[in-house]
Amino acid sequence: MDNEPLEEIAKKLEKWYGIPVIFSDEAIKSYRYSGTFESESIIKALEALQLSYPFNFKVNNNVIVISK
C-alpha cells in the first residue's frame, strides 16, 4: 500500500480474507495509509493500521465493522 485510502485497503482485505468490511462512518474511508502486509491475520492488519489513524473495529457475525 502506498498512501491508499482505508476504503481501498478494506476492499483488498475483503478479497484476501473473504470477510466483508463495512464502515459506520464515511469520514474514516478517507484515512490514508502506507505499508506492507504479508501473512498477518485480518485482525492484526487492522490493529497495525490503528497505530497511524485511530479507529475502532469489531467483528460481528463474520463481518468487520469499522467506526470512529
mmCIF file of the N, C-alpha and C atoms, coordinates in Angstrom:
data_MODEL
# 
_entry.id   MODEL 
# 
loop_
_atom_site.group_PDB 
_atom_site.id 
_atom_site.type_symbol 
_atom_site.label_atom_id 
_atom_site.label_alt_id 
_atom_site.label_comp_id 
_atom_site.label_asym_id 
_atom_site.label_entity_id 
_atom_site.label_seq_id 
_atom_site.pdbx_PDB_ins_code 
_atom_site.Cartn_x 
_atom_site.Cartn_y 
_atom_site.Cartn_z 
_atom_site.occupancy 
_atom_site.B_iso_or_equiv 
_atom_site.pdbx_formal_charge 
_atom_site.auth_seq_id 
_atom_site.auth_comp_id 
_atom_site.auth_asym_id 
_atom_site.auth_atom_id 
_atom_site.pdbx_PDB_model_num 
ATOM 1   N N  . MET A 1 1  ? 0.850   -1.172  0.000  1.00 0.00 ? 1  MET A N  1 
ATOM 2   C CA . MET A 1 1  ? 0.000   0.000   0.000  1.00 0.00 ? 1  MET A CA 1 
ATOM 3   C C  . MET A 1 1  ? 0.894   1.232   0.000  1.00 0.00 ? 1  MET A C  1 
ATOM 4   N N  . ASP A 1 2  ? 0.527   2.212   -0.767 1.00 0.00 ? 2  ASP A N  1 
ATOM 5   C CA . ASP A 1 2  ? 1.285   3.454   -0.799 1.00 0.00 ? 2  ASP A CA 1 
ATOM 6   C C  . ASP A 1 2  ? 0.306   4.622   -0.785 1.00 0.00 ? 2  ASP A C  1 
ATOM 7   N N  . ASN A 1 3  ? 0.077   5.182   0.396  1.00 0.00 ? 3  ASN A N  1 
ATOM 8   C CA . ASN A 1 3  ? -0.827  6.320   0.569  1.00 0.00 ? 3  ASN A CA 1 
ATOM 9   C C  . ASN A 1 3  ? -2.236  6.010   0.051  1.00 0.00 ? 3  ASN A C  1 
ATOM 10  N N  . GLU A 1 4  ? -2.731  4.821   0.376  1.00 0.00 ? 4  GLU A N  1 
ATOM 11  C CA . GLU A 1 4  ? -4.053  4.409   -0.078 1.00 0.00 ? 4  GLU A CA 1 
ATOM 12  C C  . GLU A 1 4  ? -5.115  4.733   0.964  1.00 0.00 ? 4  GLU A C  1 
ATOM 13  N N  . PRO A 1 5  ? -6.318  5.096   0.527  1.00 0.00 ? 5  PRO A N  1 
ATOM 14  C CA . PRO A 1 5  ? -7.400  5.339   1.489  1.00 0.00 ? 5  PRO A CA 1 
ATOM 15  C C  . PRO A 1 5  ? -7.856  4.023   2.122  1.00 0.00 ? 5  PRO A C  1 
ATOM 16  N N  . LEU A 1 6  ? -8.333  4.101   3.347  1.00 0.00 ? 6  LEU A N  1 
ATOM 17  C CA . LEU A 1 6  ? -8.786  2.925   4.070  1.00 0.00 ? 6  LEU A CA 1 
ATOM 18  C C  . LEU A 1 6  ? -9.895  2.195   3.318  1.00 0.00 ? 6  LEU A C  1 
ATOM 19  N N  . GLU A 1 7  ? -10.702 2.921   2.569  1.00 0.00 ? 7  GLU A N  1 
ATOM 20  C CA . GLU A 1 7  ? -11.764 2.283   1.787  1.00 0.00 ? 7  GLU A CA 1 
ATOM 21  C C  . GLU A 1 7  ? -11.180 1.275   0.791  1.00 0.00 ? 7  GLU A C  1 
ATOM 22  N N  . GLU A 1 8  ? -10.084 1.645   0.112  1.00 0.00 ? 8  GLU A N  1 
ATOM 23  C CA . GLU A 1 8  ? -9.447  0.738   -0.843 1.00 0.00 ? 8  GLU A CA 1 
ATOM 24  C C  . GLU A 1 8  ? -8.760  -0.419  -0.131 1.00 0.00 ? 8  GLU A C  1 
ATOM 25  N N  . ILE A 1 9  ? -8.133  -0.127  0.998  1.00 0.00 ? 9  ILE A N  1 
ATOM 26  C CA . ILE A 1 9  ? -7.479  -1.179  1.781  1.00 0.00 ? 9  ILE A CA 1 
ATOM 27  C C  . ILE A 1 9  ? -8.524  -2.192  2.253  1.00 0.00 ? 9  ILE A C  1 
ATOM 28  N N  . ALA A 1 10 ? -9.676  -1.702  2.683  1.00 0.00 ? 10 ALA A N  1 
ATOM 29  C CA . ALA A 1 10 ? -10.751 -2.594  3.141  1.00 0.00 ? 10 ALA A CA 1 
ATOM 30  C C  . ALA A 1 10 ? -11.192 -3.531  2.023  1.00 0.00 ? 10 ALA A C  1 
ATOM 31  N N  . LYS A 1 11 ? -11.266 -3.021  0.802  1.00 0.00 ? 11 LYS A N  1 
ATOM 32  C CA . LYS A 1 11 ? -11.642 -3.868  -0.339 1.00 0.00 ? 11 LYS A CA 1 
ATOM 33  C C  . LYS A 1 11 ? -10.612 -4.980  -0.540 1.00 0.00 ? 11 LYS A C  1 
ATOM 34  N N  . LYS A 1 12 ? -9.334  -4.643  -0.389 1.00 0.00 ? 12 LYS A N  1 
ATOM 35  C CA . LYS A 1 12 ? -8.280  -5.648  -0.528 1.00 0.00 ? 12 LYS A CA 1 
ATOM 36  C C  . LYS A 1 12 ? -8.372  -6.684  0.590  1.00 0.00 ? 12 LYS A C  1 
ATOM 37  N N  . LEU A 1 13 ? -8.599  -6.214  1.822  1.00 0.00 ? 13 LEU A N  1 
ATOM 38  C CA . LEU A 1 13 ? -8.725  -7.134  2.949  1.00 0.00 ? 13 LEU A CA 1 
ATOM 39  C C  . LEU A 1 13 ? -9.904  -8.085  2.748  1.00 0.00 ? 13 LEU A C  1 
ATOM 40  N N  . GLU A 1 14 ? -11.010 -7.556  2.234  1.00 0.00 ? 14 GLU A N  1 
ATOM 41  C CA . GLU A 1 14 ? -12.178 -8.397  1.945  1.00 0.00 ? 14 GLU A CA 1 
ATOM 42  C C  . GLU A 1 14 ? -11.809 -9.506  0.957  1.00 0.00 ? 14 GLU A C  1 
ATOM 43  N N  . LYS A 1 15 ? -11.070 -9.127  -0.070 1.00 0.00 ? 15 LYS A N  1 
ATOM 44  C CA . LYS A 1 15 ? -10.680 -10.075 -1.114 1.00 0.00 ? 15 LYS A CA 1 
ATOM 45  C C  . LYS A 1 15 ? -9.702  -11.120 -0.561 1.00 0.00 ? 15 LYS A C  1 
ATOM 46  N N  . TRP A 1 16 ? -8.693  -10.660 0.188  1.00 0.00 ? 16 TRP A N  1 
ATOM 47  C CA . TRP A 1 16 ? -7.667  -11.556 0.706  1.00 0.00 ? 16 TRP A CA 1 
ATOM 48  C C  . TRP A 1 16 ? -8.209  -12.523 1.754  1.00 0.00 ? 16 TRP A C  1 
ATOM 49  N N  . TYR A 1 17 ? -9.082  -12.015 2.640  1.00 0.00 ? 17 TYR A N  1 
ATOM 50  C CA . TYR A 1 17 ? -9.525  -12.820 3.774  1.00 0.00 ? 17 TYR A CA 1 
ATOM 51  C C  . TYR A 1 17 ? -10.943 -13.360 3.626  1.00 0.00 ? 17 TYR A C  1 
ATOM 52  N N  . GLY A 1 18 ? -11.682 -12.868 2.638  1.00 0.00 ? 18 GLY A N  1 
ATOM 53  C CA . GLY A 1 18 ? -13.042 -13.352 2.433  1.00 0.00 ? 18 GLY A CA 1 
ATOM 54  C C  . GLY A 1 18 ? -14.007 -12.937 3.525  1.00 0.00 ? 18 GLY A C  1 
ATOM 55  N N  . ILE A 1 19 ? -13.721 -11.809 4.176  1.00 0.00 ? 19 ILE A N  1 
ATOM 56  C CA . ILE A 1 19 ? -14.584 -11.308 5.252  1.00 0.00 ? 19 ILE A CA 1 
ATOM 57  C C  . ILE A 1 19 ? -15.067 -9.912  4.863  1.00 0.00 ? 19 ILE A C  1 
ATOM 58  N N  . PRO A 1 20 ? -16.385 -9.684  4.839  1.00 0.00 ? 20 PRO A N  1 
ATOM 59  C CA . PRO A 1 20 ? -16.889 -8.346  4.496  1.00 0.00 ? 20 PRO A CA 1 
ATOM 60  C C  . PRO A 1 20 ? -16.432 -7.289  5.513  1.00 0.00 ? 20 PRO A C  1 
ATOM 61  N N  . VAL A 1 21 ? -16.103 -6.108  5.004  1.00 0.00 ? 21 VAL A N  1 
ATOM 62  C CA . VAL A 1 21 ? -15.714 -4.974  5.846  1.00 0.00 ? 21 VAL A CA 1 
ATOM 63  C C  . VAL A 1 21 ? -16.657 -3.830  5.519  1.00 0.00 ? 21 VAL A C  1 
ATOM 64  N N  . ILE A 1 22 ? -17.322 -3.306  6.543  1.00 0.00 ? 22 ILE A N  1 
ATOM 65  C CA . ILE A 1 22 ? -18.223 -2.171  6.335  1.00 0.00 ? 22 ILE A CA 1 
ATOM 66  C C  . ILE A 1 22 ? -17.821 -1.018  7.249  1.00 0.00 ? 22 ILE A C  1 
ATOM 67  N N  . PHE A 1 23 ? -18.221 0.176   6.866  1.00 0.00 ? 23 PHE A N  1 
ATOM 68  C CA . PHE A 1 23 ? -17.896 1.389   7.616  1.00 0.00 ? 23 PHE A CA 1 
ATOM 69  C C  . PHE A 1 23 ? -19.170 1.972   8.211  1.00 0.00 ? 23 PHE A C  1 
ATOM 70  N N  . SER A 1 24 ? -19.087 2.379   9.476  1.00 0.00 ? 24 SER A N  1 
ATOM 71  C CA . SER A 1 24 ? -20.236 3.039   10.091 1.00 0.00 ? 24 SER A CA 1 
ATOM 72  C C  . SER A 1 24 ? -20.095 4.555   10.022 1.00 0.00 ? 24 SER A C  1 
ATOM 73  N N  . ASP A 1 25 ? -18.955 5.039   9.508  1.00 0.00 ? 25 ASP A N  1 
ATOM 74  C CA . ASP A 1 25 ? -18.700 6.478   9.408  1.00 0.00 ? 25 ASP A CA 1 
ATOM 75  C C  . ASP A 1 25 ? -17.961 6.746   8.096  1.00 0.00 ? 25 ASP A C  1 
ATOM 76  N N  . GLU A 1 26 ? -18.531 7.577   7.251  1.00 0.00 ? 26 GLU A N  1 
ATOM 77  C CA . GLU A 1 26 ? -17.948 7.858   5.933  1.00 0.00 ? 26 GLU A CA 1 
ATOM 78  C C  . GLU A 1 26 ? -16.567 8.502   6.019  1.00 0.00 ? 26 GLU A C  1 
ATOM 79  N N  . ALA A 1 27 ? -16.310 9.324   7.048  1.00 0.00 ? 27 ALA A N  1 
ATOM 80  C CA . ALA A 1 27 ? -15.042 10.053  7.148  1.00 0.00 ? 27 ALA A CA 1 
ATOM 81  C C  . ALA A 1 27 ? -13.854 9.105   7.268  1.00 0.00 ? 27 ALA A C  1 
ATOM 82  N N  . ILE A 1 28 ? -14.053 7.956   7.890  1.00 0.00 ? 28 ILE A N  1 
ATOM 83  C CA . ILE A 1 28 ? -12.965 7.011   8.097  1.00 0.00 ? 28 ILE A CA 1 
ATOM 84  C C  . ILE A 1 28 ? -12.447 6.458   6.771  1.00 0.00 ? 28 ILE A C  1 
ATOM 85  N N  . LYS A 1 29 ? -13.295 6.373   5.785  1.00 0.00 ? 29 LYS A N  1 
ATOM 86  C CA . LYS A 1 29 ? -12.913 5.813   4.482  1.00 0.00 ? 29 LYS A CA 1 
ATOM 87  C C  . LYS A 1 29 ? -11.749 6.563   3.853  1.00 0.00 ? 29 LYS A C  1 
ATOM 88  N N  . SER A 1 30 ? -11.590 7.848   4.180  1.00 0.00 ? 30 SER A N  1 
ATOM 89  C CA . SER A 1 30 ? -10.551 8.653   3.536  1.00 0.00 ? 30 SER A CA 1 
ATOM 90  C C  . SER A 1 30 ? -9.221  8.635   4.284  1.00 0.00 ? 30 SER A C  1 
ATOM 91  N N  . TYR A 1 31 ? -9.143  8.006   5.461  1.00 0.00 ? 31 TYR A N  1 
ATOM 92  C CA . TYR A 1 31 ? -7.860  7.887   6.159  1.00 0.00 ? 31 TYR A CA 1 
ATOM 93  C C  . TYR A 1 31 ? -6.878  7.189   5.226  1.00 0.00 ? 31 TYR A C  1 
ATOM 94  N N  . ARG A 1 32 ? -5.658  7.711   5.137  1.00 0.00 ? 32 ARG A N  1 
ATOM 95  C CA . ARG A 1 32 ? -4.693  7.166   4.179  1.00 0.00 ? 32 ARG A CA 1 
ATOM 96  C C  . ARG A 1 32 ? -3.550  6.464   4.911  1.00 0.00 ? 32 ARG A C  1 
ATOM 97  N N  . TYR A 1 33 ? -3.100  5.366   4.298  1.00 0.00 ? 33 TYR A N  1 
ATOM 98  C CA . TYR A 1 33 ? -2.063  4.535   4.899  1.00 0.00 ? 33 TYR A CA 1 
ATOM 99  C C  . TYR A 1 33 ? -1.049  4.085   3.863  1.00 0.00 ? 33 TYR A C  1 
ATOM 100 N N  . SER A 1 34 ? 0.178   3.850   4.345  1.00 0.00 ? 34 SER A N  1 
ATOM 101 C CA . SER A 1 34 ? 1.222   3.223   3.547  1.00 0.00 ? 34 SER A CA 1 
ATOM 102 C C  . SER A 1 34 ? 1.811   2.097   4.384  1.00 0.00 ? 34 SER A C  1 
ATOM 103 N N  . GLY A 1 35 ? 2.168   1.013   3.739  1.00 0.00 ? 35 GLY A N  1 
ATOM 104 C CA . GLY A 1 35 ? 2.770   -0.097  4.467  1.00 0.00 ? 35 GLY A CA 1 
ATOM 105 C C  . GLY A 1 35 ? 2.653   -1.386  3.692  1.00 0.00 ? 35 GLY A C  1 
ATOM 106 N N  . THR A 1 36 ? 3.154   -2.458  4.313  1.00 0.00 ? 36 THR A N  1 
ATOM 107 C CA . THR A 1 36 ? 3.157   -3.773  3.686  1.00 0.00 ? 36 THR A CA 1 
ATOM 108 C C  . THR A 1 36 ? 2.625   -4.797  4.667  1.00 0.00 ? 36 THR A C  1 
ATOM 109 N N  . PHE A 1 37 ? 1.771   -5.680  4.177  1.00 0.00 ? 37 PHE A N  1 
ATOM 110 C CA . PHE A 1 37 ? 1.292   -6.809  4.959  1.00 0.00 ? 37 PHE A CA 1 
ATOM 111 C C  . PHE A 1 37 ? 1.634   -8.072  4.201  1.00 0.00 ? 37 PHE A C  1 
ATOM 112 N N  . GLU A 1 38 ? 2.034   -9.093  4.949  1.00 0.00 ? 38 GLU A N  1 
ATOM 113 C CA . GLU A 1 38 ? 2.377   -10.342 4.289  1.00 0.00 ? 38 GLU A CA 1 
ATOM 114 C C  . GLU A 1 38 ? 1.486   -11.477 4.768  1.00 0.00 ? 38 GLU A C  1 
ATOM 115 N N  . SER A 1 39 ? 1.673   -11.929 5.999  1.00 0.00 ? 39 SER A N  1 
ATOM 116 C CA . SER A 1 39 ? 0.903   -13.088 6.457  1.00 0.00 ? 39 SER A CA 1 
ATOM 117 C C  . SER A 1 39 ? 0.129   -12.812 7.741  1.00 0.00 ? 39 SER A C  1 
ATOM 118 N N  . GLU A 1 40 ? -0.101  -11.545 8.042  1.00 0.00 ? 40 GLU A N  1 
ATOM 119 C CA . GLU A 1 40 ? -0.855  -11.194 9.235  1.00 0.00 ? 40 GLU A CA 1 
ATOM 120 C C  . GLU A 1 40 ? -2.314  -11.616 9.088  1.00 0.00 ? 40 GLU A C  1 
ATOM 121 N N  . SER A 1 41 ? -2.954  -11.857 10.229 1.00 0.00 ? 41 SER A N  1 
ATOM 122 C CA . SER A 1 41 ? -4.399  -12.073 10.209 1.00 0.00 ? 41 SER A CA 1 
ATOM 123 C C  . SER A 1 41 ? -5.068  -10.729 9.924  1.00 0.00 ? 41 SER A C  1 
ATOM 124 N N  . ILE A 1 42 ? -6.329  -10.759 9.560  1.00 0.00 ? 42 ILE A N  1 
ATOM 125 C CA . ILE A 1 42 ? -7.038  -9.502  9.290  1.00 0.00 ? 42 ILE A CA 1 
ATOM 126 C C  . ILE A 1 42 ? -7.112  -8.645  10.553 1.00 0.00 ? 42 ILE A C  1 
ATOM 127 N N  . ILE A 1 43 ? -7.229  -9.284  11.712 1.00 0.00 ? 43 ILE A N  1 
ATOM 128 C CA . ILE A 1 43 ? -7.272  -8.537  12.979 1.00 0.00 ? 43 ILE A CA 1 
ATOM 129 C C  . ILE A 1 43 ? -5.937  -7.843  13.215 1.00 0.00 ? 43 ILE A C  1 
ATOM 130 N N  . LYS A 1 44 ? -4.828  -8.545  13.018 1.00 0.00 ? 44 LYS A N  1 
ATOM 131 C CA . LYS A 1 44 ? -3.502  -7.938  13.209 1.00 0.00 ? 44 LYS A CA 1 
ATOM 132 C C  . LYS A 1 44 ? -3.266  -6.809  12.202 1.00 0.00 ? 44 LYS A C  1 
ATOM 133 N N  . ALA A 1 45 ? -3.735  -6.971  10.979 1.00 0.00 ? 45 ALA A N  1 
ATOM 134 C CA . ALA A 1 45 ? -3.588  -5.918  9.968  1.00 0.00 ? 45 ALA A CA 1 
ATOM 135 C C  . ALA A 1 45 ? -4.350  -4.666  10.401 1.00 0.00 ? 45 ALA A C  1 
ATOM 136 N N  . LEU A 1 46 ? -5.578  -4.834  10.875 1.00 0.00 ? 46 LEU A N  1 
ATOM 137 C CA . LEU A 1 46 ? -6.368  -3.683  11.317 1.00 0.00 ? 46 LEU A CA 1 
ATOM 138 C C  . LEU A 1 46 ? -5.756  -3.035  12.557 1.00 0.00 ? 46 LEU A C  1 
ATOM 139 N N  . GLU A 1 47 ? -5.242  -3.848  13.466 1.00 0.00 ? 47 GLU A N  1 
ATOM 140 C CA . GLU A 1 47 ? -4.586  -3.290  14.659 1.00 0.00 ? 47 GLU A CA 1 
ATOM 141 C C  . GLU A 1 47 ? -3.361  -2.466  14.263 1.00 0.00 ? 47 GLU A C  1 
ATOM 142 N N  . ALA A 1 48 ? -2.620  -2.909  13.263 1.00 0.00 ? 48 ALA A N  1 
ATOM 143 C CA . ALA A 1 48 ? -1.454  -2.157  12.790 1.00 0.00 ? 48 ALA A CA 1 
ATOM 144 C C  . ALA A 1 48 ? -1.896  -0.826  12.170 1.00 0.00 ? 48 ALA A C  1 
ATOM 145 N N  . LEU A 1 49 ? -2.978  -0.840  11.399 1.00 0.00 ? 49 LEU A N  1 
ATOM 146 C CA . LEU A 1 49 ? -3.483  0.390   10.784 1.00 0.00 ? 49 LEU A CA 1 
ATOM 147 C C  . LEU A 1 49 ? -3.950  1.383   11.852 1.00 0.00 ? 49 LEU A C  1 
ATOM 148 N N  . GLN A 1 50 ? -4.482  0.876   12.939 1.00 0.00 ? 50 GLN A N  1 
ATOM 149 C CA . GLN A 1 50 ? -4.969  1.748   14.016 1.00 0.00 ? 50 GLN A CA 1 
ATOM 150 C C  . GLN A 1 50 ? -3.851  2.595   14.619 1.00 0.00 ? 50 GLN A C  1 
ATOM 151 N N  . LEU A 1 51 ? -2.615  2.165   14.491 1.00 0.00 ? 51 LEU A N  1 
ATOM 152 C CA . LEU A 1 51 ? -1.499  2.903   15.078 1.00 0.00 ? 51 LEU A CA 1 
ATOM 153 C C  . LEU A 1 51 ? -1.283  4.252   14.398 1.00 0.00 ? 51 LEU A C  1 
ATOM 154 N N  . SER A 1 52 ? -1.627  4.360   13.120 1.00 0.00 ? 52 SER A N  1 
ATOM 155 C CA . SER A 1 52 ? -1.426  5.615   12.387 1.00 0.00 ? 52 SER A CA 1 
ATOM 156 C C  . SER A 1 52 ? -2.592  6.572   12.543 1.00 0.00 ? 52 SER A C  1 
ATOM 157 N N  . TYR A 1 53 ? -3.800  6.092   12.281 1.00 0.00 ? 53 TYR A N  1 
ATOM 158 C CA . TYR A 1 53 ? -5.014  6.891   12.457 1.00 0.00 ? 53 TYR A CA 1 
ATOM 159 C C  . TYR A 1 53 ? -5.955  6.071   13.318 1.00 0.00 ? 53 TYR A C  1 
ATOM 160 N N  . PRO A 1 54 ? -6.290  6.567   14.496 1.00 0.00 ? 54 PRO A N  1 
ATOM 161 C CA . PRO A 1 54 ? -7.143  5.772   15.378 1.00 0.00 ? 54 PRO A CA 1 
ATOM 162 C C  . PRO A 1 54 ? -8.553  5.567   14.811 1.00 0.00 ? 54 PRO A C  1 
ATOM 163 N N  . PHE A 1 55 ? -9.012  4.352   14.888 1.00 0.00 ? 55 PHE A N  1 
ATOM 164 C CA . PHE A 1 55 ? -10.391 3.994   14.575 1.00 0.00 ? 55 PHE A CA 1 
ATOM 165 C C  . PHE A 1 55 ? -10.708 2.746   15.385 1.00 0.00 ? 55 PHE A C  1 
ATOM 166 N N  . ASN A 1 56 ? -11.954 2.399   15.449 1.00 0.00 ? 56 ASN A N  1 
ATOM 167 C CA . ASN A 1 56 ? -12.386 1.201   16.162 1.00 0.00 ? 56 ASN A CA 1 
ATOM 168 C C  . ASN A 1 56 ? -12.900 0.193   15.150 1.00 0.00 ? 56 ASN A C  1 
ATOM 169 N N  . PHE A 1 57 ? -12.825 -1.069  15.521 1.00 0.00 ? 57 PHE A N  1 
ATOM 170 C CA . PHE A 1 57 ? -13.452 -2.093  14.680 1.00 0.00 ? 57 PHE A CA 1 
ATOM 171 C C  . PHE A 1 57 ? -13.932 -3.227  15.567 1.00 0.00 ? 57 PHE A C  1 
ATOM 172 N N  . LYS A 1 58 ? -14.937 -3.916  15.081 1.00 0.00 ? 58 LYS A N  1 
ATOM 173 C CA . LYS A 1 58 ? -15.422 -5.096  15.791 1.00 0.00 ? 58 LYS A CA 1 
ATOM 174 C C  . LYS A 1 58 ? -15.849 -6.123  14.762 1.00 0.00 ? 58 LYS A C  1 
ATOM 175 N N  . VAL A 1 59 ? -15.784 -7.374  15.165 1.00 0.00 ? 59 VAL A N  1 
ATOM 176 C CA . VAL A 1 59 ? -16.219 -8.467  14.307 1.00 0.00 ? 59 VAL A CA 1 
ATOM 177 C C  . VAL A 1 59 ? -17.592 -8.880  14.821 1.00 0.00 ? 59 VAL A C  1 
ATOM 178 N N  . ASN A 1 60 ? -18.569 -8.846  13.911 1.00 0.00 ? 60 ASN A N  1 
ATOM 179 C CA . ASN A 1 60 ? -19.943 -9.157  14.272 1.00 0.00 ? 60 ASN A CA 1 
ATOM 180 C C  . ASN A 1 60 ? -20.516 -10.095 13.222 1.00 0.00 ? 60 ASN A C  1 
ATOM 181 N N  . ASN A 1 61 ? -20.744 -11.361 13.577 1.00 0.00 ? 61 ASN A N  1 
ATOM 182 C CA . ASN A 1 61 ? -21.271 -12.354 12.623 1.00 0.00 ? 61 ASN A CA 1 
ATOM 183 C C  . ASN A 1 61 ? -20.407 -12.446 11.364 1.00 0.00 ? 61 ASN A C  1 
ATOM 184 N N  . ASN A 1 62 ? -19.080 -12.543 11.548 1.00 0.00 ? 62 ASN A N  1 
ATOM 185 C CA . ASN A 1 62 ? -18.122 -12.652 10.449 1.00 0.00 ? 62 ASN A CA 1 
ATOM 186 C C  . ASN A 1 62 ? -18.143 -11.451 9.512  1.00 0.00 ? 62 ASN A C  1 
ATOM 187 N N  . VAL A 1 63 ? -18.505 -10.293 10.021 1.00 0.00 ? 63 VAL A N  1 
ATOM 188 C CA . VAL A 1 63 ? -18.429 -9.028  9.296  1.00 0.00 ? 63 VAL A CA 1 
ATOM 189 C C  . VAL A 1 63 ? -17.630 -8.073  10.168 1.00 0.00 ? 63 VAL A C  1 
ATOM 190 N N  . ILE A 1 64 ? -16.678 -7.365  9.572  1.00 0.00 ? 64 ILE A N  1 
ATOM 191 C CA . ILE A 1 64 ? -15.916 -6.380  10.313 1.00 0.00 ? 64 ILE A CA 1 
ATOM 192 C C  . ILE A 1 64 ? -16.565 -5.016  10.115 1.00 0.00 ? 64 ILE A C  1 
ATOM 193 N N  . VAL A 1 65 ? -16.849 -4.354  11.230 1.00 0.00 ? 65 VAL A N  1 
ATOM 194 C CA . VAL A 1 65 ? -17.455 -3.021  11.209 1.00 0.00 ? 65 VAL A CA 1 
ATOM 195 C C  . VAL A 1 65 ? -16.410 -2.043  11.715 1.00 0.00 ? 65 VAL A C  1 
ATOM 196 N N  . ILE A 1 66 ? -16.057 -1.067  10.880 1.00 0.00 ? 66 ILE A N  1 
ATOM 197 C CA . ILE A 1 66 ? -15.077 -0.048  11.242 1.00 0.00 ? 66 ILE A CA 1 
ATOM 198 C C  . ILE A 1 66 ? -15.814 1.240   11.582 1.00 0.00 ? 66 ILE A C  1 
ATOM 199 N N  . SER A 1 67 ? -15.452 1.822   12.740 1.00 0.00 ? 67 SER A N  1 
ATOM 200 C CA . SER A 1 67 ? -16.102 3.059   13.196 1.00 0.00 ? 67 SER A CA 1 
ATOM 201 C C  . SER A 1 67 ? -15.071 3.993   13.790 1.00 0.00 ? 67 SER A C  1 
ATOM 202 N N  . LYS A 1 68 ? -15.501 5.220   14.090 1.00 0.00 ? 68 LYS A N  1 
ATOM 203 C CA . LYS A 1 68 ? -14.601 6.204   14.699 1.00 0.00 ? 68 LYS A CA 1 
ATOM 204 C C  . LYS A 1 68 ? -14.361 5.886   16.141 1.00 0.00 ? 68 LYS A C  1 
# 
